[in-house]
Amino acid sequence: MPKVTTLGQFIIEKQADFPYAKGELSRLLRDIAIAAKIVNREVNKAGLMDILGQAGSTNIQGESQQKLDIFANEQFISALTSGGECCIVASEENEDIIIIDPKDRKAGKYVVAIDPLDGSSNIDVNVPVGTIFSIYRRKDFDTPPGLCDVLQKGTEQVAAGYIIYGSSTMLVYTTGRGVNGFTLDPSIGEFCLSHPGMRVPEDGTIYSINEGYYMHFPKGVKQYIKYCQEEDRATKRPYTSRYIGSMVADIHRNLIKGGIFIYPYTAATPSGKLRLVYECNPMAFIIEQAGGRATNGDKRILTIEVEELHQRTPVFIGSKNMVIHAEEFMKEAIELS
Ligand code: P6P
């Protein structure tokens, strides 16, 4: 009978990796996992509950909110604000950050940025959705926690992860020492280690991009897509287009099978669509820790200066060689233009 390692056991075992941490980060990761189990329970029966469909409200992004993403937002904010380890929670669904008043609680060491239910527009059609989280250390204890503690470069993350609510529910995270994946075993209500030491294949044949916007893409992206299509006929290793429209699901597949996910800029969206703080930085940390690459087509995502909370960035992320190859098309197109 193979040994079952639960997320809790794994975190304790890895605690030794952080000689200076006194368990706060471990407790924070456990708080996130508990909220994920609660959200998972509702996502799995969304069709049976009156939590499908639109809540009639819109979030800071001006996107119509599904009832489930309001529920998920409330669950993660509640778990993080009551856990005592956070001094700030920044949710992609909220306009402003939530500062946990140290007068009411011991001042938490950590800042959590979270996208509570990414891809939620897919819920009604049973497409996998996800939660994405990013954890930073508070910058200093001499001043009250504030926005500056959230607007940190991706390289400052101490941990990042995602939960994918799909055919199974998985929690994948890194603390800067590799990437490990845990699958929820509903029979015991525990996330169990199922994917130790996850690595992105250096190469792959899957490209993920919303080709519906093809006419608006930069020249380099158009040429890269054409290359993938033409290569299809010329070699025995045909490229395959796979686009789910749920970032967590698209990147999770590429993490396991190899591939590249691209959400480029267009004339109408010069910074692309995806958020640097809530989506791209955490995913970039995870993919780099798994041996992959994540850039904006030119520069490492993790080194981009974070100037505002809901800042967006173009993103090229996945198998290292595929991202490098796509960047070459971007560079060549700029040189020739
Ligand atoms: P489009 C979902 O709304 C999301 O934020 C990501 O999860 C996903 O990758 C992207 O937007 C899909 O955007 O424009 O292709 O529908």
Residues whose N, C-alpha, C, O or C-beta is under 5 A from the ligand:
A	BS01	P6P	D118 G119 N210 G245 S246 M247 V248
